[in-house]
């Protein structure tokens, strides 16, 4: 019975759960890549998400806008039906929560005096206009959440201290050159859910940025843009209209750990395309139109998770996942999902000849043959 264990292991891996996007607040607690425990996973610049409260002056406890809750330099004014940013906000405030209101405009002096503000939450309002100097007083702002509004452009003159920008689910169609100028600390941008096409990115739009994380999901991209920052560790382009991955599409992104391309229309991945991703750990290609396992997976020595479920794959080859020989792959697979493909041996109803190598890539030199 011992020859059955490789198939059982692959079956277990093939049932790996699909990728789920983190919740809104969860990302601030994600200080790294928990699955990356080798020495090459170190070096990613992260932030703790917690301001240094001890370095701030004493709190002005008597100042709190009407209807809001104020405690420990946190001012919570969400779900109040506010039409504008409230006045009388304590100047030592570090987190201002204005989500789920009816604010339609951010005016020049709305944040005047809030020089200690660390995080600003404006999610789910009706904001369509932001004064070009509205963010000027926010010299220490690191996190700006302005998703689910009516913005048609990225706000100008963002604070140079900004580390994280979440501006998804707006109406942005264009990312002009210079809009991110001077943002040397920017680490993460989430701008999915906007009607962005490939032509919407002006050449040089991301010049100067050293991003680790970029998500542009649920947009109108038909191909992988070639002008994103080369520093990226994570790139998520799921739920677009991408049809193919051509040879040089990923040439610039050699530092990627995670690549999310699920829920597209990808039919073809040109041979050699994945060879530009030597540090890749996770590859999400689920819910596409692939007819075979992408070439080049065995050469990705650090690859641990591959999502290929819900495609049109009809056959899994002997060497589709594992390299030939010993000592080539440095990380074992934690998950390979293949469910939802028309691979005959998943049916289990008729005898099928299936040839599989060791799914853990521990060095099996002979394939194991099973009939199902």
LINPE-V432927 format. One record per helix or strand. SS is the DSSP state (H for helix, E for strand). FROM is the first residue (numbers start at 1). LEN is the number of residues. If there is no record, write none. Layout:
ss:from:len
SS:FROM:LEN
SS:FROM:LEN
This chain:
ss:from:len
H:2:13
H:26:4
H:39:3
H:53:3
E:69:3
E:74:3
E:95:3
E:105:2
E:119:3
E:129:2
E:143:3
E:164:3
E:175:1
E:188:3
H:198:3
E:201:1
E:213:3
E:234:3
E:244:2
E:258:3
E:268:2
H:273:4
E:282:3
H:297:3
E:305:3
E:335:3
H:344:3
E:353:4
E:368:4
